Amino acid sequence: MAEKKKRGFLSKLGFKSKDEKLALEAAERAAQQQQIDAQMAARMAAINAAALASAREQDTGSSDVSDAEKAAIEAEEKRQAEIQAARDVERAKQLAEEKSRREAEEAAAKAADDRRLADEARLAEARAAREAEETARQAVEAKARAEDAARLEAARQAEIDRAASEAEAAELKRKAEEEAAERARLEMERLAEDARLAEERRLAEEAAVAARAEEARQTAQIERLAREAEEAERRAARAADRKAREQAEEAERERLAEERRAQRIAAGLSPEPEPEPDVTAEGGFLDRISKGLRRSTSRMSDQMAASFNQRTLDREALEDLEDILIMADLGSDVAEQVSSNLAEDKFDKQVTDLEIKVALAETISDILTPLETPFVLGLARPQVILFVGVNGSGKTTTLGKIAKRFGDQGQRVLICAADTFRAAAVEQLTVWGERAGAPVMSGKPGADAASLVFDAMNRARDEKYDILMIDTAGRLQNRTELMDELAKIIRVIEKTDSSAPHHSVLVLDATVGQNALSQVEAFRETANVSGLIMTKLDGTAKGGVLVALSEKYKLPIHFIGIGEAIEDLEIFSAPVFAAALSGVADAVTPTANPQTD
Ligand SMILES: Nc1nc2c(ncn2[C@@H]2O[C@H](COP(=O)(O)OP(=O)(O)OP(=O)(O)O)[C@@H](O)[C@H]2O)c(=O)[nH]1
């Protein structure tokens, strides 16, 4: 098609196709041939006319026709001959032209035919090519469709297979889970049954222990009541003695005073003033504790004296008071209690620092009195006493001081140096043990403390010691692995004697101030602390922390340490501690000699 278009366009421009050129050439050649033929026909006509004239000459040679006629005839004949010849030439020419035109037309028709045939052939060829192309394309499409269909079929089959295998796997999993759940349920039932039986056993054991404990408590109570009755009797006797002595002394004093008055009157002098009564003796209990707590007391006393010299107790004064108490480590709860107790009676009134100290002493005493708990040994033997606390809180020293007291009371004491980390602790205990007359069991440095405690428990039981005192290594409350070791020691003790340890004493260093609260928190949980001893109250201004932690944790308090010497461990007395810490003792004790630091 494109070829055909191209040719039509070329012929319009005057270009001839190859066939047209051939046809034109053939027509030219035919025209030339016709010319040649016409020339030949003219020459033949001239020859014929000459031959006709000579024949006539011969026929007429002897006739009488004039020469002019003869010439006219001859000229006429010649003209006729020439006309004829020209007609012949013209005719021949026309024929030749007619022929060459026909041939040209035929050639053109043929060329057009050829072109048409060629175009048709080309069109047929193109159609065939297109059809072949179409067939091939259809074949490719058909193949692709077939492949797609095969692929889809394969995918569908694969999906069916996958779903089937998933369903099978899910079914297997479900069955396995069912079986596992059933096994777990049976195991839970078994464990629950075991636990129930164990609980029954435990309850039975607890009931037995409780019955024994109750029996022991009742016995102890009877003994205590008996002791108390004896003591009351002794006290009553002593009081009666003292009263009689005091009455006698008073009578003597009055007699002497009367005598002196009489002598002075007789001598014309005025009577002498009455002497102040001696409230506390120098070196007595209150005096010792007041001196021990001097650092804690003096700063607070000075601040109160400076702030409350005849001051009106308004809101600002109460806030100042709370600040002073909080700075003395008594804690905000205690500070609020003191200020609200004081405000009840004295708000908007003039107060002195002594009135404030008395209110403080009363509040402290109210908080501490329920916790004032003497260190009483139970009936079980050996009595196991465990000492716990952070490093350097004074465990070893305190244990030694108490061991000495027990030794003095005639108790047989065994000491276990379960502080296997610090070699010096063993030496320290050995010295204390010697003073108390108590053997000291120790292990190699770094040995397992729990196994040493196990051995000590067995030895104390086998050798019938009254008391086993166990000194443990100091450990910071945030060191989990050390707290775990302490828990292990306690488990070993409990395993050997389910009622032990009978006392689990937390030794606290007063100099750490508020940090003591977090120590109580941690040891209370791990060591099931039964009571407290606070040491180093002599070396700090933070003694108020004992009140703060008692208010919060309400743990029994057995002793307080007010120095390193053996006699510097005092049985805890709430009113005495309150009087000493508040500074009231200084105000009423003439022997007191406050020294500020
Ligand atoms: N001022 C004063 N010092 C005390 C008191 N109690 C103990 N100390 C001293 O505190 C220091 C530490 O006492 P230790 O008994 O070794 O303390 P610890 O808790 O056994 O120490 P670790 O075994 O390291 O945990 C020693 O120098 C004691 O003399 C006390 O009440 N007042």
PDBQT file of the ligand as one rigid body, heavy atoms in Angstrom, charges set to zero:
ROOT
HETATM    1  N1  LIG A 601      30.792   6.769 119.618  1.00  0.00    +0.000 N 
HETATM    2  C1  LIG A 601      30.301   5.544 119.501  1.00  0.00    +0.000 A 
HETATM    3  N2  LIG A 601      30.958   4.653 118.772  1.00  0.00    +0.000 NA
HETATM    4  C2  LIG A 601      30.434   3.397 118.666  1.00  0.00    +0.000 A 
HETATM    5  C3  LIG A 601      29.252   3.028 119.285  1.00  0.00    +0.000 A 
HETATM    6  N3  LIG A 601      29.000   1.730 118.972  1.00  0.00    +0.000 NA
HETATM    7  C4  LIG A 601      30.005   1.314 118.186  1.00  0.00    +0.000 A 
HETATM    8  N4  LIG A 601      30.873   2.314 117.975  1.00  0.00    +0.000 N 
HETATM    9  C5  LIG A 601      32.074   2.311 117.174  1.00  0.00    +0.000 C 
HETATM   10  O1  LIG A 601      31.704   2.187 115.826  1.00  0.00    +0.000 OA
HETATM   11  C6  LIG A 601      32.726   1.540 115.102  1.00  0.00    +0.000 C 
HETATM   12  C7  LIG A 601      32.131   0.382 114.303  1.00  0.00    +0.000 C 
HETATM   13  O2  LIG A 601      31.613  -0.530 115.207  1.00  0.00    +0.000 OA
HETATM   14  P1  LIG A 601      31.560  -2.068 114.889  1.00  0.00    +0.000 P 
HETATM   15  O3  LIG A 601      30.963  -2.744 116.059  1.00  0.00    +0.000 OA
HETATM   16  O4  LIG A 601      32.845  -2.615 114.362  1.00  0.00    +0.000 OA
HETATM   17  O5  LIG A 601      30.526  -2.053 113.701  1.00  0.00    +0.000 OA
HETATM   18  P2  LIG A 601      30.001  -3.267 112.862  1.00  0.00    +0.000 P 
HETATM   19  O6  LIG A 601      28.601  -2.975 112.540  1.00  0.00    +0.000 OA
HETATM   20  O7  LIG A 601      30.267  -4.567 113.503  1.00  0.00    +0.000 OA
HETATM   21  O8  LIG A 601      30.905  -3.141 111.560  1.00  0.00    +0.000 OA
HETATM   22  P3  LIG A 601      30.989  -4.154 110.354  1.00  0.00    +0.000 P 
HETATM   23  O9  LIG A 601      31.347  -5.471 110.897  1.00  0.00    +0.000 OA
HETATM   24  O10 LIG A 601      31.996  -3.551 109.441  1.00  0.00    +0.000 OA
HETATM   25  O11 LIG A 601      29.656  -4.147 109.743  1.00  0.00    +0.000 OA
HETATM   26  C8  LIG A 601      33.735   1.046 116.110  1.00  0.00    +0.000 C 
HETATM   27  O12 LIG A 601      34.792   1.956 116.153  1.00  0.00    +0.000 OA
HETATM   28  C9  LIG A 601      32.983   1.133 117.413  1.00  0.00    +0.000 C 
HETATM   29  O13 LIG A 601      33.810   1.346 118.531  1.00  0.00    +0.000 OA
HETATM   30  C10 LIG A 601      28.563   4.025 120.067  1.00  0.00    +0.000 A 
HETATM   31  O14 LIG A 601      27.483   3.817 120.635  1.00  0.00    +0.000 OA
HETATM   32  N5  LIG A 601      29.142   5.261 120.125  1.00  0.00    +0.000 N 
ENDROOT
TORSDOF 0
